[in-house]
Amino acid sequence: MVTQRGARRLPRLPLLLLCAAYLLPGLFGRDPWRNADVAAFGVMAAIAEGRTPWLAPLLGGVPLEGALLPHWLGALFIMLGQGWLDASLAARLPFALLLALTLAITWYSTLLLARTEAAQPVAFAFGGEADPVAYARAMADGGLLALMATLGLLQLGHETTPELAQLAAASLALYGIAAAPYRLWRARLAILAALPLLAASGAPAMAVAVGLGGALVCLRSRLPEVRRFAPWLVAALVLSAALASALGWWRWRVSSEVLADVPGLARQWLWFLWPAWPLALWTLWRWRRQLLYRHVSVPLVFVLAALGANVTMGGSDRALLLGLPALAVMAAFALPTLKRSATAAIDWFSMFFFTAAALTIWVVYVAMQTGVPAKTAANVARQVPGFDSPFSALALAVAAAGTLAWVAVVRWRTGRHQEALWKSLVLPAGGVALCWLLLMTLWLPALDHARSARPLVLRLAPHVPADTPCIAAPGLAPATVAALEHFGRWRVDATPAAQQGPCPLLLRVARDRVLPPVPEGWSVVAVVPRPTARDELTQLLQRAR
């Protein structure tokens, strides 16, 4: 039972500021970070600079295993920004727009599913129940807050990787099915674009799974408009599968290893899907007699497809990422049925947890700037050796403004007469945005020093002659190859036979500080430790003349 007061929408200006605090931090003032982020950026930069072909890109001479479309997108923006925009920032811009698009589409998907007759609140005997449109808007605000509050989206959502394109395509597919009864041609165009884009972004199996599940849901619908939408879904599914087959986009990464570590999988789901998963489970319980209704069955298809992909791909969190918009939609439908004790528990936990996290971030920042507390400063120096923390008045001002805004939100939420449906998700979403804002302002220089490969390249640079034609690095990780090519401006040969090639230098990375034997015909030039990884050594060798 929802009253008209409970169905009021979240004021637009605070909502837009919250979205900005979630989207913008981390966009500026940092390098691409290790592993997937810098590896994807390396391919984009190589394409944009003409060092590798568009249709068959190579990284260190090794063919790209991922999808082409997201890398083309980043390369295009790098080319557009040449001469006036840093390449890493230019590459991040389209992916930040994709994340913003995902947030917006999730809002609209929740809105349309909440307009379903079965999802509407019960009418009161004497009137006063929520207006259907106002109710749907309040539910959409709740779905958006649930998505921003989900921990799994935080880091992966701010990377420059193909998974952002997959996420946007999956959310567009969710919108297409949700809009089928109300936006006839928009829904058709959305689904015809979404599934092929999902396949072209590196997830053709996911496109097929959600296409089949969505078609089944549509065929079982009582609404003729929705049943007539099923052929369009099948057409989009066939188109995406045919496109993936013709262009060789199928990438089977099935693994059974995760089945041997069920507790580890459960821990991953527990934190990655928090706090949306308890609310989604509550939705399934409260709507258990209406599971076939669209507002439950449509997002459930996407969630089950993502969970299945996560399991079959050996616990891949990037597969799990694609189910977050749908999980947030399911979480929103728990809000009208939550008891007061449950909402109070969410509020108190969020307030204490995120306040403590924010205080910790501030204490560490003060230690980095002043050396007090001494123990904390020593811990930072041990974790980030050689780092000298710079002072930024702008970063401090933005962090202080965000902290004051958090205090205002906590004060508002702990006040009385807050009846809005979305009230229980304000503190979780606001807390996640606050901590991300503080990390990307107060801690950004330290995190960038620890996560960027630039410090390692700077340590290697004095040992690499300026006229070196190439560096042999057989089997080197794509992220390290990308860092050497971008930061060092060296040509790297990472093919298996690189050691037998013409490159005068050989680079090898040793784990656990155990250096491999020096091969015959080579001599050691330098052994460089990674600044923030004590167990990793980079060995540089020179061919004997």
N, C-alpha and C positions, 0 to 999 in steps of 0.2 A: 504494500500500500504506500503510494507516494503522493504527497500533497503538492499543490502548486508551488509553495515556497521551497519544497525540497527539489523541485525541478528547475530552479533558476540556474542559469549558466554562469560559468566562471567569467569574471570580467576580462575583456579582451586584452587590455594593456598589461595587467599582471601576467596573463598567459603568454603573451608575446615576449615579454621580458624573460620569463622562465625558459622559453624555447631558445632565446638568444643566449642565455647563460649556459644552456646545454650544448648549443651548436658551435658557437664561436671560439670558446677556449680550446687551445690546441691547434687551431687553424694557422696561427701566425707564430713566427719566432722560434721555429724548431726544425731540425733535420728529419728526414725519414728515419724511423726507428728500426731496430734490428728485426731480422727474419722477414715475415711476409710483407711488411710495409716497405722496407727498402728494396726488397727483391722486385716487387711490382713496379715501384718507381724507377728502378734501374732499367727495366724493359721499356717503360714509357719514355724515359729520357733518351735511350738509344734510338728508338723509333723517331722521335722528334728531331734529333740531331743528325739523322741520316746514317747512323753507324750500323743499322740493321734494317732489313726490308720490312715493310708493313705486313705483307701477307705471310711471311715465314720468319718472324723475329727470332733472333738468337741472343743469348746472354752468355758471354764468354765462349762463343762458338757452339753452345749447347742449345738445341731447339727449345722454345717455350712450351711448357706442358699445360699452361692455363688457357683460358678463353681469350680470344683476340679483342672482342668488342670493348671491354673495360679498359684495356691497355691503349686501344686507339683513342678512347675518350680522353684519358690523361695526356697522351701524346699531343692531341689536338690543342688542348689548353696550354700545354708547354709552348707549342709553336706560336699560339696567339699572344702569349705573354713574353716572348723573347725580346730582350732589350729593355724591358721596364718592370718585369716581375720575376722574382726568384723562381727557379724551375720547380722546386719542391712545393712552394705555395701554389703555383699555377696548377700543378697536378692535383693538389688537394681540393681545389675549388669545386670541380664538378662532383666530387664524392661527398663534399659537404652539402651540395645542393641535392644530391640523391638522398642523403639522410633527412634533410628538411622535407623532401617530397614524401618520404616514407612516413614521417610524422603526420603530414597533412592527409595522406591517403588513409592512414589508420583512423584518423578522426572521422572522415567521411564514411568509411566502411562501418564503423560503429554506429554512426547516425542512421544509416540506411537499414541496418539490421535491427536497430531499436525501434524503427517504425513498423516492423512486422507486427501483425495483429496479436500473435501469441506472446510477443515480448512486452506488450503495453501493460501498464499498471491496472490493477482492479479498480473499477469505478465505485465511488462511494454511494451509499444509499441516498444521501441528501446533497450530493455534489461536492465540489471542492477538490476533486482529484486533479492530478497533473494534466496539463494540456499535452496531447501527443507529440507535437512538434517540440515544445519546451522540454519534455521528458527526453526525447531523442537527442537533443543538443546537450543536455546535462550528462547523458550517458556517453556521448562522444567525447566530452571533456574528460570524463573518467577514463575512457579507453586511452586517450592521449597521455594522461598522467601515468597510467599503468605502464605504458611502453617506455616512457622516460625514466621511470623508477626501476625498471628491470636492469639488474647488474650486468647481464651478459652483453647488452647493447653498448655499454659505456666505452670500452676500449676498442672493440672491433668496429663499432659504428663510427669511430673517428680515425680510421686507418684509410690508406689509399690502396685498397685491394679490390679484386673482382667481386668479393662477397657483398660489397655495398651495392653494386649493380644488381646482383641476385636478390638482395633484400628489397630493393625498390621494385623490381619486377614481380616478386612474390606478393608484395603488398598491393600492387596494381591488379594482379589476378584476383586477390581477395576482394578488392573493390568491384571488379567486373561482375563477380558472382553475386555480391551483395546488392548491386544496383540493378540486377536483372528485372525485378518487377516495376521499377520506378523510372529508370533512365535507359530506355530500350537501346538506342543506338550508341550511347556512351558506353553502356555495358558491353555491347558487342565489339566495339572498337578497342575497348580496354583489354578484353580477353584475347582478341586476335593479336594485339601487340605484346601483352604480358608474357604469355607462354613461350613464343619464339624468342623474346628478349631474355627470358630466364634460361632457355637453352643456350643462347648465344653468349651468355655471361658465364657459362661453365657448369650449369646445373640442368642438363636435359632430362636426367632421370627424375629430378624433382618436378620438372614441368609435366612429365607424363603422369607422375603419381597424383599431383593435385588436379590435373585434368581429368583423370579417371574418377577420382573421388568426387570432384565437383559435378561431373556429368551424372553420376549416380544420385547425388543429392537432388539435382534438378529434376531428374526423371521421376523421383518419388514425391515431388512437391504437389500440393493440392492446387497451386496457382497455375493457370494455363500459360501465363507469360513466362513463368520460370521453366516450365516443361519445354516451351518453344526455344528456350535459350540453350538447351542441352546440345543440339546439333552444332551451334557455334563453338561450344566448348570442345566438342570432338574435332571440329575443323581446326581449331587452334592447336589442339594436341597433335593431330596428324602433321600439321605444318611444322611445328617445332621438332617433332621426331624426324621428319624428312630432312629438314634443314640441318639438324645435328649429324645425321648419317651422311649427307652429301658433302659436308665440309669437314667431317672427321672430328666433331666436337664431343663425341662420347668418350668419357673418361671413367672407367670402372675402377673404383678404389675401395672395393669390398674387403673387409677385414673381420676376422672372428676373434681377434685378440681381446676385445672389450668384454666378451662373454666370460672370460676368465677373471675379470675384475669387476664384478657387479657392484661391490661397495664403492669402488672408485667412480663408476658411472653414476651411481645414486648421489654421491657427493657433488659431482659435476652438475647434475640436474638441480640439486638443492640450491647451490649458490648462483648458477648461471641464470636460472629462471625466476629467482627471487626478486620481488615479492609477488609476482603474478601467479605463480603456480598454486599457492594455497587458495587464492581467490578463484582461479579457474576450476580447481577441484570442488570448491563449494558450489560453483555454478552447475557443475555436472550433477552434484548431489541434489540441489534444490530443483533443478529442471530435469531430473532423471526420468520423469514420465513424458517429457516433451523433447527427448534427445533428437528426434527426427525433424523438429522444427528448425527453420533456417537460421535463426539467431544463435543456435547451438551447433547444429550440424555443419554449417559452412566453415566457421573458424576451426572446428574440431578436425576437419579433413586436413587443413594445413598443419595443425599441431601434430597430428599423428604421422603425417608425411615427414616432418622435420625430425621427430623422435626416431622414426624408422631409419632415416638417413644417418642420423647420429650413431645409432647402434651398428649399422652395417658398415660404416666408415671408420670403425675403431674408436668411437668416442670423439669424433670431430666436433669441436665447439662451433666451427664455421657452418656446419650443416644445421646445428641446433639454432643458429642465429636466424635462419629463414622462417622459423615458426613463431618468432617473438611478436610480430604485429597481430597475428591471429590469437595468440595467447593473451595479449593485452585486451583484445575485444572480448574474449571469454571472461577475463577478470572483471571487466566493466559490468557484466550482467550479474555479478555477485553483489554489487553495491546496494541495490534496492532491498536485498533480503538479509543483509548483515545485521546482527543484533548490536545493541549499543555497547555491550561489553567487548565485542570483537573490534569495533571501531576504536574504542578506548585503548585496547591493547596495541593496535597498530600505531596509534598516535604516540603513546608513551614510549614504545620501543623505538620508533623512528626519531622522536625528539632526543632521547638519551643517546642513541647510537650515533646519529649524525652530529650532534653537538660535541660528543667526545671525540669523534674523528676530526672535526674542524679544529678543536682545541689542540689536538696532537699535531696537526699540520702547522698551526701557528707556533707552537712551542719549538718544533724543529726548525722553522724558518727563523725565529729569533736566535736560536743557537747557531745557525749558519751565518747570521749577520753579526752577532756580538760575541759568540763563544760561550754564552751562558744560556742554559745549564752546561757546564763543562763536559759532563758525561755524554749528554746528547750530542754536543759538538764533536766529541771524539768518535762517537759511533758513526756520524755522518762522514767524517774524514776517513774512517776505515772502510766504509762502504763505497765512497767516491774518492779514491786517492788522487791527489794532484788537482783537485777542483778548488777554485777560488770563487766564492759566491759573489756575483755582482749585485749591486743595489739598483732597483728600478722603482722610481717614485710612481710611475703609471701602474705597474703591477701591484704595488702596495695599495694604491687608491682603489683599484678595481676589486681587490680582495677584501678590503675594508668595507666597500659598498655592498658586496655580496654577503658578507657576514652580518651587516646591519639589516639587510633585507631578510635574512634567515631569522634574526631575532624578531622582526616584525611579523613574519609568517607564524612563528611559534606563538607569539602573543595573540594573534588573531585566532589561531586554531584552539588555543586553550580557553578562549572566551566562551561565553554562553550563546545559545540560540543559533548555532551553526548547523543548519538543517540540510544543506545542499548534498545531493547524492555523491558528488565527487570529493567530499571533505576528507574522507579517510585516506586519499591518495595524494593530498597536497604535501604533507610532510615527507613521505617517501620520495616523491619526485623532486621536491625542493631540496631535500638533503643530498640526493645524488648530484643534482646540478651544483649545489654549493661546494661539495667536496671536489668535483671535477674542476670547478672554477678556481678553487684555492690551489689545487695541484698544478694547474696549467698557468698560474701566475706566480705564486710564491715558490713553488718547487721546480718550475719549468727549467731553469738553467741546470740544476743538478740532475734532473731526470734526463735532459737532453745529453748531458755529458756522459751519463751512465748508459743510455739506450742508443745513442748515435754511434756509428762506426767511424766518424770523423777523427776522434782522438787516436784510434789505432792507425789510421792512414797517415796522420801527422807523424806518428812515431816511426813509421816505415819510410816516409819520404826521404829522410837524409841518406838512406842506404840504397836508394834507387837512382842511378845516374839519369840525368835529364834526357840523354839520347837513347834510352832503352826502348827498343822497338816493341817489345811485348814481354809479358810475364807468364810463364807456364804455371798453371795451378790445376792439375788434373783432379777432377772430382770435388773441387771446392764448392761449398754451399752457395746457392744462387745469391743469397743476401750479401755474402762477403764479396762475391764477384761484382755485384752491383755497386757496392761501396768503393771498391778499388777503382772501378771504371769512372764513377761519378766524382768522388772526392779527390782521387789521385790523378785522374785523367790518363790512366794507363790502359793499354790494350791488354786484355787478359784472355788467355787460352785455357779454358777449363775442360777441354775434351779429354777423354781417357788417354789418348796418345800424346798429350801435350809435352810430356817430359822428353820424348824423342824428337820433338819439333825444333824449330830454329831459335826459340826464345832463349836469351842468355841468362835469365833469372828464373828460379824455381821457388814457388811459395807453397808451404805446407802448414796446416794447422794441427796442433797436437793437443789432445784432451788429457786431463789429469796430469799435466806437466811431464808426460812421458814422450820424449822426442824419438822419432823413428831413426834408424841408422841412416847415415849420410850415404846416398847412392854413389857408386863409382863414377868418377868424372865430374863430381860437383864438390864445392867447398862452401862452408857456412860463412855467410856475410854477417848475419845478425839474427838474434833470437829476441823477439819483441813480445812481451806479455800484453794481453788486452787490459786496459786500465781498470776495468770493473769486473774482471773475471779471472780470479787468481789461478784457476785450474787450466787456463787456456794459454798456449804459447803459439806464436806465429813465427815460423822458421823461414828465413830467406836465404837461398843458396845461389851461388854463381857457377856457371859452367866453366870448368878448367880449360885454359887456353893452351 
